[in-house]
Amino acid sequence: MVKPLYKNIFARDFTLALMQIWWRGETVNPKLWTDKKQPYFPYIIFENIGLTTNAYYDPKGIDWIKDALIKEKERTKDLSFAEGPFRDRYNKLKPFCERQPVLSRGELSGFLKEIEDAWPRFEAMWWIWEFGLYGKSDSERLLKLRDETQNFVPGAEAIIRKSLKNIYPEIRDLISVISLEEIINSNLPKLEILEERASGYFYTDSQLFINKNKSFIENKYKIKLEELKYNNVKEIKGQIAFKGLAKGIVKIVYGAKQMDKVESGDVIISSMTLPDFLPAINKAAAIVTDEGGITCHAAIVARELKKPCIIGTKIATKVLKGGDLVEVDAERGIVRILEKKK
């Protein structure tokens, strides 16, 4: 029997609390655009490896969502079933995501519930953008909406981090592994438990698995988690977002914590860029990402700033290390490794 292969679709430097909202919002919570539930379970598996978290998806679950969205579009004759609810909810949350205030514990609990409630609306629009389910008459409006709302998730993440640091100043970076339930119930676990989580975890099926490896998860759910092979790679290929040629030292940026490392002329390597990366991007000579299409944040910013940019490489953050010297050939869509850091 061939085990289902879960694809490594995203990598993010997000808190456990937001990962739980993400999982619940896309897996078990009711959707606005279908009365059916995601039939492929657990659908998403999160693997935290310290600096970042990999999100593995069941491709059959993604296909099911695409089919459900297409059927709803055919039934309603347009995309208002997803666009309207997302616009309405985002407009309510927009002041928070833009100002990124520091919230009290009670305020943060309410904010987290609002984000979870908004997630199915965001999910529908995200996949509509990714699948390209809009026509030419809708493209300008919907791509503008994507640009306007790109701070929804990173803005929420920034609020969670800033607020938790203010609520629990004594545990510093360990705030990233406090669970949603612990925040809402104001029930902080012992320090050693948080330290265990910070060394890595899996989250799926509403369960947090500590001190478990990939084999455990694969055997438990009778699946296979994708492993990208990148031994002895000399060149990395991707899609050209903005043409140009640049050489520079690699700086791996997963989130705000790594931005201060970026100096003038460096090459930013990221799973995907976020609006908060802009100060670092301004200093960089070029941008390379694992993910993204021509309408992703990195592509939009690169075109605005006229910086060489290659997106969708899949493996750049896996192959390259901070301190490597690379040439970004965005005329051909190739990143060449000139010198590996010793």
Contacts in CASP RR format, 6 or more apart in sequence:
PFRMAT RR
TARGET T0000
AUTHOR 0000-0000-0000
METHOD contacts of the structure
MODEL  1
MVKPLYKNIFARDFTLALMQIWWRGETVNPKLWTDKKQPYFPYIIFENIG
LTTNAYYDPKGIDWIKDALIKEKERTKDLSFAEGPFRDRYNKLKPFCERQ
PVLSRGELSGFLKEIEDAWPRFEAMWWIWEFGLYGKSDSERLLKLRDETQ
NFVPGAEAIIRKSLKNIYPEIRDLISVISLEEIINSNLPKLEILEERASG
YFYTDSQLFINKNKSFIENKYKIKLEELKYNNVKEIKGQIAFKGLAKGIV
KIVYGAKQMDKVESGDVIISSMTLPDFLPAINKAAAIVTDEGGITCHAAI
VARELKKPCIIGTKIATKVLKGGDLVEVDAERGIVRILEKKK
3 218 0 8 1.000
3 222 0 8 1.000
3 223 0 8 1.000
3 224 0 8 1.000
4 58 0 8 1.000
4 60 0 8 1.000
4 222 0 8 1.000
4 223 0 8 1.000
4 224 0 8 1.000
5 59 0 8 1.000
5 223 0 8 1.000
5 224 0 8 1.000
5 225 0 8 1.000
5 226 0 8 1.000
6 45 0 8 1.000
6 56 0 8 1.000
6 57 0 8 1.000
6 58 0 8 1.000
6 59 0 8 1.000
6 223 0 8 1.000
6 224 0 8 1.000
6 225 0 8 1.000
6 226 0 8 1.000
7 56 0 8 1.000
7 57 0 8 1.000
7 59 0 8 1.000
7 226 0 8 1.000
8 54 0 8 1.000
8 55 0 8 1.000
8 56 0 8 1.000
8 225 0 8 1.000
8 226 0 8 1.000
8 228 0 8 1.000
9 55 0 8 1.000
9 56 0 8 1.000
9 57 0 8 1.000
9 62 0 8 1.000
9 291 0 8 1.000
10 54 0 8 1.000
10 55 0 8 1.000
10 271 0 8 1.000
10 272 0 8 1.000
10 291 0 8 1.000
11 52 0 8 1.000
11 53 0 8 1.000
11 54 0 8 1.000
11 55 0 8 1.000
11 254 0 8 1.000
11 271 0 8 1.000
11 272 0 8 1.000
11 290 0 8 1.000
11 291 0 8 1.000
11 317 0 8 1.000
12 52 0 8 1.000
12 53 0 8 1.000
12 55 0 8 1.000
12 254 0 8 1.000
12 271 0 8 1.000
12 272 0 8 1.000
13 51 0 8 1.000
13 52 0 8 1.000
13 53 0 8 1.000
13 254 0 8 1.000
13 255 0 8 1.000
13 257 0 8 1.000
14 22 0 8 1.000
14 53 0 8 1.000
14 157 0 8 1.000
15 157 0 8 1.000
15 160 0 8 1.000
15 161 0 8 1.000
15 164 0 8 1.000
15 175 0 8 1.000
15 176 0 8 1.000
15 177 0 8 1.000
15 178 0 8 1.000
16 48 0 8 1.000
16 176 0 8 1.000
16 177 0 8 1.000
16 178 0 8 1.000
16 179 0 8 1.000
16 180 0 8 1.000
16 197 0 8 1.000
16 201 0 8 1.000
16 203 0 8 1.000
16 208 0 8 1.000
17 112 0 8 1.000
17 160 0 8 1.000
17 178 0 8 1.000
17 179 0 8 1.000
17 180 0 8 1.000
17 183 0 8 1.000
18 115 0 8 1.000
18 153 0 8 1.000
18 156 0 8 1.000
18 157 0 8 1.000
18 160 0 8 1.000
19 46 0 8 1.000
19 48 0 8 1.000
19 53 0 8 1.000
19 203 0 8 1.000
20 179 0 8 1.000
20 180 0 8 1.000
20 203 0 8 1.000
21 112 0 8 1.000
21 115 0 8 1.000
21 116 0 8 1.000
21 119 0 8 1.000
21 180 0 8 1.000
22 44 0 8 1.000
22 46 0 8 1.000
22 55 0 8 1.000
22 119 0 8 1.000
23 44 0 8 1.000
23 46 0 8 1.000
23 203 0 8 1.000
23 204 0 8 1.000
23 206 0 8 1.000
24 116 0 8 1.000
24 119 0 8 1.000
24 206 0 8 1.000
25 116 0 8 1.000
25 119 0 8 1.000
25 120 0 8 1.000
25 123 0 8 1.000
26 38 0 8 1.000
26 43 0 8 1.000
26 44 0 8 1.000
26 119 0 8 1.000
26 120 0 8 1.000
26 123 0 8 1.000
27 38 0 8 1.000
27 41 0 8 1.000
27 42 0 8 1.000
27 43 0 8 1.000
27 44 0 8 1.000
28 37 0 8 1.000
28 38 0 8 1.000
28 206 0 8 1.000
29 116 0 8 1.000
29 119 0 8 1.000
29 120 0 8 1.000
30 37 0 8 1.000
30 120 0 8 1.000
31 68 0 8 1.000
31 120 0 8 1.000
31 123 0 8 1.000
31 124 0 8 1.000
32 81 0 8 1.000
32 82 0 8 1.000
32 85 0 8 1.000
32 120 0 8 1.000
32 121 0 8 1.000
32 124 0 8 1.000
33 68 0 8 1.000
33 69 0 8 1.000
33 72 0 8 1.000
33 81 0 8 1.000
33 82 0 8 1.000
33 120 0 8 1.000
33 124 0 8 1.000
34 68 0 8 1.000
34 71 0 8 1.000
34 72 0 8 1.000
36 68 0 8 1.000
38 61 0 8 1.000
38 64 0 8 1.000
38 65 0 8 1.000
39 61 0 8 1.000
39 64 0 8 1.000
40 58 0 8 1.000
40 60 0 8 1.000
40 61 0 8 1.000
40 64 0 8 1.000
41 205 0 8 1.000
42 58 0 8 1.000
42 204 0 8 1.000
42 205 0 8 1.000
42 221 0 8 1.000
43 57 0 8 1.000
43 58 0 8 1.000
43 61 0 8 1.000
44 55 0 8 1.000
44 56 0 8 1.000
44 57 0 8 1.000
44 58 0 8 1.000
44 204 0 8 1.000
45 55 0 8 1.000
45 56 0 8 1.000
45 202 0 8 1.000
45 203 0 8 1.000
45 204 0 8 1.000
45 217 0 8 1.000
45 221 0 8 1.000
45 223 0 8 1.000
45 225 0 8 1.000
46 53 0 8 1.000
46 54 0 8 1.000
46 55 0 8 1.000
46 56 0 8 1.000
46 202 0 8 1.000
46 203 0 8 1.000
46 204 0 8 1.000
47 53 0 8 1.000
47 54 0 8 1.000
47 56 0 8 1.000
47 202 0 8 1.000
47 214 0 8 1.000
47 217 0 8 1.000
47 225 0 8 1.000
48 177 0 8 1.000
48 197 0 8 1.000
48 200 0 8 1.000
48 201 0 8 1.000
48 202 0 8 1.000
48 203 0 8 1.000
49 200 0 8 1.000
50 198 0 8 1.000
50 199 0 8 1.000
50 200 0 8 1.000
51 254 0 8 1.000
51 258 0 8 1.000
52 254 0 8 1.000
52 271 0 8 1.000
52 317 0 8 1.000
56 225 0 8 1.000
56 226 0 8 1.000
58 223 0 8 1.000
62 127 0 8 1.000
65 123 0 8 1.000
65 127 0 8 1.000
66 127 0 8 1.000
66 131 0 8 1.000
66 133 0 8 1.000
69 82 0 8 1.000
69 124 0 8 1.000
69 127 0 8 1.000
69 128 0 8 1.000
69 131 0 8 1.000
69 133 0 8 1.000
70 133 0 8 1.000
72 81 0 8 1.000
72 82 0 8 1.000
73 79 0 8 1.000
73 81 0 8 1.000
73 133 0 8 1.000
78 138 0 8 1.000
79 128 0 8 1.000
79 133 0 8 1.000
79 134 0 8 1.000
79 138 0 8 1.000
79 142 0 8 1.000
81 124 0 8 1.000
82 121 0 8 1.000
82 124 0 8 1.000
82 125 0 8 1.000
82 128 0 8 1.000
83 125 0 8 1.000
83 142 0 8 1.000
83 145 0 8 1.000
85 121 0 8 1.000
85 124 0 8 1.000
86 118 0 8 1.000
86 121 0 8 1.000
86 122 0 8 1.000
86 124 0 8 1.000
86 125 0 8 1.000
86 145 0 8 1.000
86 149 0 8 1.000
87 145 0 8 1.000
89 117 0 8 1.000
89 118 0 8 1.000
89 121 0 8 1.000
90 118 0 8 1.000
90 121 0 8 1.000
90 122 0 8 1.000
90 149 0 8 1.000
90 152 0 8 1.000
92 114 0 8 1.000
93 114 0 8 1.000
93 115 0 8 1.000
93 118 0 8 1.000
93 152 0 8 1.000
93 156 0 8 1.000
96 111 0 8 1.000
96 155 0 8 1.000
96 156 0 8 1.000
96 159 0 8 1.000
97 151 0 8 1.000
97 152 0 8 1.000
97 155 0 8 1.000
97 156 0 8 1.000
97 159 0 8 1.000
98 151 0 8 1.000
98 155 0 8 1.000
100 155 0 8 1.000
100 158 0 8 1.000
100 159 0 8 1.000
100 162 0 8 1.000
101 159 0 8 1.000
101 162 0 8 1.000
102 159 0 8 1.000
102 162 0 8 1.000
102 163 0 8 1.000
102 166 0 8 1.000
103 111 0 8 1.000
103 159 0 8 1.000
103 163 0 8 1.000
104 163 0 8 1.000
104 167 0 8 1.000
105 163 0 8 1.000
105 167 0 8 1.000
105 183 0 8 1.000
105 186 0 8 1.000
107 163 0 8 1.000
108 159 0 8 1.000
108 160 0 8 1.000
108 163 0 8 1.000
108 164 0 8 1.000
108 167 0 8 1.000
108 183 0 8 1.000
109 183 0 8 1.000
109 184 0 8 1.000
111 156 0 8 1.000
111 159 0 8 1.000
112 160 0 8 1.000
112 180 0 8 1.000
112 183 0 8 1.000
112 184 0 8 1.000
115 156 0 8 1.000
118 152 0 8 1.000
122 152 0 8 1.000
122 153 0 8 1.000
125 145 0 8 1.000
125 146 0 8 1.000
125 149 0 8 1.000
127 133 0 8 1.000
128 134 0 8 1.000
128 142 0 8 1.000
129 142 0 8 1.000
129 143 0 8 1.000
129 146 0 8 1.000
129 295 0 8 1.000
134 142 0 8 1.000
143 295 0 8 1.000
146 295 0 8 1.000
147 300 0 8 1.000
150 274 0 8 1.000
150 275 0 8 1.000
150 297 0 8 1.000
151 275 0 8 1.000
154 274 0 8 1.000
154 275 0 8 1.000
154 276 0 8 1.000
155 275 0 8 1.000
155 276 0 8 1.000
158 256 0 8 1.000
158 276 0 8 1.000
161 175 0 8 1.000
161 176 0 8 1.000
161 256 0 8 1.000
164 175 0 8 1.000
164 178 0 8 1.000
164 183 0 8 1.000
165 172 0 8 1.000
165 175 0 8 1.000
168 175 0 8 1.000
168 178 0 8 1.000
168 188 0 8 1.000
171 188 0 8 1.000
171 191 0 8 1.000
171 194 0 8 1.000
173 198 0 8 1.000
174 191 0 8 1.000
174 194 0 8 1.000
174 195 0 8 1.000
174 198 0 8 1.000
176 198 0 8 1.000
177 194 0 8 1.000
177 197 0 8 1.000
177 198 0 8 1.000
177 201 0 8 1.000
178 188 0 8 1.000
178 194 0 8 1.000
179 208 0 8 1.000
181 187 0 8 1.000
182 188 0 8 1.000
182 189 0 8 1.000
196 210 0 8 1.000
196 211 0 8 1.000
197 208 0 8 1.000
197 210 0 8 1.000
199 211 0 8 1.000
200 210 0 8 1.000
201 208 0 8 1.000
201 209 0 8 1.000
201 210 0 8 1.000
201 212 0 8 1.000
202 208 0 8 1.000
202 209 0 8 1.000
202 212 0 8 1.000
202 217 0 8 1.000
203 209 0 8 1.000
204 217 0 8 1.000
204 221 0 8 1.000
205 221 0 8 1.000
209 216 0 8 1.000
209 217 0 8 1.000
214 225 0 8 1.000
217 223 0 8 1.000
217 225 0 8 1.000
218 224 0 8 1.000
218 225 0 8 1.000
228 314 0 8 1.000
228 315 0 8 1.000
228 318 0 8 1.000
230 315 0 8 1.000
230 318 0 8 1.000
230 319 0 8 1.000
233 315 0 8 1.000
233 319 0 8 1.000
233 337 0 8 1.000
234 336 0 8 1.000
234 337 0 8 1.000
235 334 0 8 1.000
235 335 0 8 1.000
235 336 0 8 1.000
235 337 0 8 1.000
236 288 0 8 1.000
236 310 0 8 1.000
236 313 0 8 1.000
236 315 0 8 1.000
236 316 0 8 1.000
236 319 0 8 1.000
236 320 0 8 1.000
236 334 0 8 1.000
236 335 0 8 1.000
236 337 0 8 1.000
237 313 0 8 1.000
237 333 0 8 1.000
237 334 0 8 1.000
237 335 0 8 1.000
238 310 0 8 1.000
238 311 0 8 1.000
238 312 0 8 1.000
238 313 0 8 1.000
238 333 0 8 1.000
238 334 0 8 1.000
238 335 0 8 1.000
239 292 0 8 1.000
239 293 0 8 1.000
239 294 0 8 1.000
239 310 0 8 1.000
239 311 0 8 1.000
239 312 0 8 1.000
239 333 0 8 1.000
240 309 0 8 1.000
240 310 0 8 1.000
240 330 0 8 1.000
240 331 0 8 1.000
240 332 0 8 1.000
240 333 0 8 1.000
241 287 0 8 1.000
241 293 0 8 1.000
241 294 0 8 1.000
241 296 0 8 1.000
241 298 0 8 1.000
241 299 0 8 1.000
241 302 0 8 1.000
241 303 0 8 1.000
241 309 0 8 1.000
241 310 0 8 1.000
241 311 0 8 1.000
241 330 0 8 1.000
242 299 0 8 1.000
242 302 0 8 1.000
242 303 0 8 1.000
242 306 0 8 1.000
242 307 0 8 1.000
242 308 0 8 1.000
242 309 0 8 1.000
242 330 0 8 1.000
243 308 0 8 1.000
243 330 0 8 1.000
243 331 0 8 1.000
244 286 0 8 1.000
244 308 0 8 1.000
244 328 0 8 1.000
244 329 0 8 1.000
244 330 0 8 1.000
244 331 0 8 1.000
245 308 0 8 1.000
245 327 0 8 1.000
245 328 0 8 1.000
245 329 0 8 1.000
245 330 0 8 1.000
245 331 0 8 1.000
246 265 0 8 1.000
246 267 0 8 1.000
246 285 0 8 1.000
246 286 0 8 1.000
246 307 0 8 1.000
246 308 0 8 1.000
246 327 0 8 1.000
246 328 0 8 1.000
246 330 0 8 1.000
247 267 0 8 1.000
247 285 0 8 1.000
247 325 0 8 1.000
247 326 0 8 1.000
247 327 0 8 1.000
247 328 0 8 1.000
247 338 0 8 1.000
248 265 0 8 1.000
248 266 0 8 1.000
248 267 0 8 1.000
248 285 0 8 1.000
248 286 0 8 1.000
248 325 0 8 1.000
248 326 0 8 1.000
248 327 0 8 1.000
248 328 0 8 1.000
249 263 0 8 1.000
249 265 0 8 1.000
249 266 0 8 1.000
249 267 0 8 1.000
249 322 0 8 1.000
249 323 0 8 1.000
249 324 0 8 1.000
249 325 0 8 1.000
250 266 0 8 1.000
250 267 0 8 1.000
250 269 0 8 1.000
250 320 0 8 1.000
250 321 0 8 1.000
250 322 0 8 1.000
250 323 0 8 1.000
250 324 0 8 1.000
250 325 0 8 1.000
250 326 0 8 1.000
251 258 0 8 1.000
251 261 0 8 1.000
251 262 0 8 1.000
251 263 0 8 1.000
251 266 0 8 1.000
251 267 0 8 1.000
251 268 0 8 1.000
251 269 0 8 1.000
251 280 0 8 1.000
251 284 0 8 1.000
251 322 0 8 1.000
251 323 0 8 1.000
252 258 0 8 1.000
252 269 0 8 1.000
252 270 0 8 1.000
252 317 0 8 1.000
252 320 0 8 1.000
252 321 0 8 1.000
252 322 0 8 1.000
253 259 0 8 1.000
253 261 0 8 1.000
253 262 0 8 1.000
253 268 0 8 1.000
253 269 0 8 1.000
253 270 0 8 1.000
253 273 0 8 1.000
253 277 0 8 1.000
253 280 0 8 1.000
254 270 0 8 1.000
254 271 0 8 1.000
254 317 0 8 1.000
255 270 0 8 1.000
255 274 0 8 1.000
255 276 0 8 1.000
255 277 0 8 1.000
256 276 0 8 1.000
259 276 0 8 1.000
259 277 0 8 1.000
259 279 0 8 1.000
259 280 0 8 1.000
262 268 0 8 1.000
262 280 0 8 1.000
262 283 0 8 1.000
262 284 0 8 1.000
263 283 0 8 1.000
264 283 0 8 1.000
265 283 0 8 1.000
265 284 0 8 1.000
265 285 0 8 1.000
266 283 0 8 1.000
266 284 0 8 1.000
266 285 0 8 1.000
267 284 0 8 1.000
267 285 0 8 1.000
267 286 0 8 1.000
267 287 0 8 1.000
267 288 0 8 1.000
267 326 0 8 1.000
267 328 0 8 1.000
268 277 0 8 1.000
268 280 0 8 1.000
268 281 0 8 1.000
268 284 0 8 1.000
268 286 0 8 1.000
268 287 0 8 1.000
268 288 0 8 1.000
269 288 0 8 1.000
269 289 0 8 1.000
269 316 0 8 1.000
269 317 0 8 1.000
269 320 0 8 1.000
269 322 0 8 1.000
270 277 0 8 1.000
270 287 0 8 1.000
270 288 0 8 1.000
270 289 0 8 1.000
270 290 0 8 1.000
270 298 0 8 1.000
270 317 0 8 1.000
271 289 0 8 1.000
271 290 0 8 1.000
271 291 0 8 1.000
271 317 0 8 1.000
272 289 0 8 1.000
272 290 0 8 1.000
272 291 0 8 1.000
272 292 0 8 1.000
272 296 0 8 1.000
272 297 0 8 1.000
272 298 0 8 1.000
273 281 0 8 1.000
273 287 0 8 1.000
273 289 0 8 1.000
273 296 0 8 1.000
273 297 0 8 1.000
273 298 0 8 1.000
273 301 0 8 1.000
274 297 0 8 1.000
275 297 0 8 1.000
278 301 0 8 1.000
281 287 0 8 1.000
281 301 0 8 1.000
281 305 0 8 1.000
281 307 0 8 1.000
282 305 0 8 1.000
284 307 0 8 1.000
285 307 0 8 1.000
285 308 0 8 1.000
285 328 0 8 1.000
286 307 0 8 1.000
286 308 0 8 1.000
286 309 0 8 1.000
286 310 0 8 1.000
286 328 0 8 1.000
286 330 0 8 1.000
287 298 0 8 1.000
287 301 0 8 1.000
287 302 0 8 1.000
287 307 0 8 1.000
287 308 0 8 1.000
287 309 0 8 1.000
287 310 0 8 1.000
288 309 0 8 1.000
288 310 0 8 1.000
288 311 0 8 1.000
288 313 0 8 1.000
288 316 0 8 1.000
288 326 0 8 1.000
288 328 0 8 1.000
288 335 0 8 1.000
289 296 0 8 1.000
289 298 0 8 1.000
289 309 0 8 1.000
289 310 0 8 1.000
289 311 0 8 1.000
289 312 0 8 1.000
289 313 0 8 1.000
289 316 0 8 1.000
290 312 0 8 1.000
290 313 0 8 1.000
290 314 0 8 1.000
290 315 0 8 1.000
290 316 0 8 1.000
290 317 0 8 1.000
290 318 0 8 1.000
291 311 0 8 1.000
291 312 0 8 1.000
291 314 0 8 1.000
292 298 0 8 1.000
292 299 0 8 1.000
292 311 0 8 1.000
292 312 0 8 1.000
293 299 0 8 1.000
293 311 0 8 1.000
293 312 0 8 1.000
294 311 0 8 1.000
296 311 0 8 1.000
298 309 0 8 1.000
298 311 0 8 1.000
299 309 0 8 1.000
299 311 0 8 1.000
301 307 0 8 1.000
302 308 0 8 1.000
302 309 0 8 1.000
303 309 0 8 1.000
308 328 0 8 1.000
308 330 0 8 1.000
309 330 0 8 1.000
310 328 0 8 1.000
310 330 0 8 1.000
310 333 0 8 1.000
310 334 0 8 1.000
310 335 0 8 1.000
313 335 0 8 1.000
316 335 0 8 1.000
319 337 0 8 1.000
320 326 0 8 1.000
320 335 0 8 1.000
320 337 0 8 1.000
321 340 0 8 1.000
321 341 0 8 1.000
322 341 0 8 1.000
323 341 0 8 1.000
324 337 0 8 1.000
324 339 0 8 1.000
324 340 0 8 1.000
324 341 0 8 1.000
325 337 0 8 1.000
325 338 0 8 1.000
325 339 0 8 1.000
326 335 0 8 1.000
326 336 0 8 1.000
326 337 0 8 1.000
326 338 0 8 1.000
327 335 0 8 1.000
327 336 0 8 1.000
327 338 0 8 1.000
328 335 0 8 1.000
329 335 0 8 1.000
329 336 0 8 1.000
END
